[in-house]
Amino acid sequence: MLQSKLHSIIPRLALLSAFCCFIEVGRIVITHNITFIFLPWNLILAWVPLWFAMQLKDESRPVHLFLYLATWLVFFPNAPYIITDFLHLKPRINFPFWYDAILLYSFAFTGLLLGILSAHIVFKKLKTLFLPWKAKGLMLFTMLISGYGIYVGRFLRFNTWDLLTNPFQITSDTVSRILHPTIYPRAYCVTIVTGTLLSLIFFIFESIFITE
C-alpha cells in the first residue's frame, strides 16, 4: 500500500516543487534580482532525505540499512530547515510583500512535506525492526536532533557537508553547548521548539493523512 501511495504522492510533490521554482523565476524576471536564489537549492536538498528513505524502504542488508538510515538522518534537517527562511521576509520597495510571502511559504511547505514523507517511510521501516513504542521513541529523538541540526545550520551557519570537512568544529561547538547550557539558551530553545513542532506535525501526518 505504501508503494502505491508513493507512486501518486511523489509526482505531485515534484509538481509542487516545479511551481515553487516557477514563481521564483517569475520574481527574478520581474525584479532582475536574485534575492531568493537560495530557495531552489534548499529545495533540492530537501529532496535528498526522501531519496535515501526510498532506498532504505526495501533494504534488508544490515550494513546498507545502517548507512542509508545514518545518511537520511544527516540530510533530514535540510527539509524542514526551509521554514527558517522566513527570516528573510520583509517589505521591499517596488515589489509586492504578498508575493514574497507566498514564495517563501511555498518553498517552506514543500520542504516540510518532503521531510515528513521521508520520515514516514523511515518510521514504517523502523516498525519492522523494533517494537512500535521504540520506533516512536526513535522518531521523537530524531525530531529533536533535527531541531538542533536546524539551529546549527541557521545560527552557526554550518551545512551538511561540514560534517565531513569540519567535524571537529561542529563537535566542539556542540560539546560547549551541552556543558554550558546557560550560556547558550537559544540553542536549547530552538532545538526544543523546532523539535516539538516537527514531532507534532509528523505524528498528525502519520495518524491522519497516511494511515494504513
Buried (B, 14 or more C-beta within 10 A) or exposed (E): EBEEEBEEBBEEBEEBBEEBBEBBEEBBEEBEEEBBEEBBEBBEBBBBBBBBBBBBBEBEEEEEBEBBBEBBBBBBBBBBBBBBBBEEBEEEEEBEEEBBEEBBBBBBBBBBBBBBBBBBBBBBBBBEEEEEEEBBEBBBEBBBBBBBBBBBBBEBEBBBEBBEEEEEEBEEBBEEBEEEEEEBEEBBEBBBEBBBBBBEBBBEBBEEEBEE
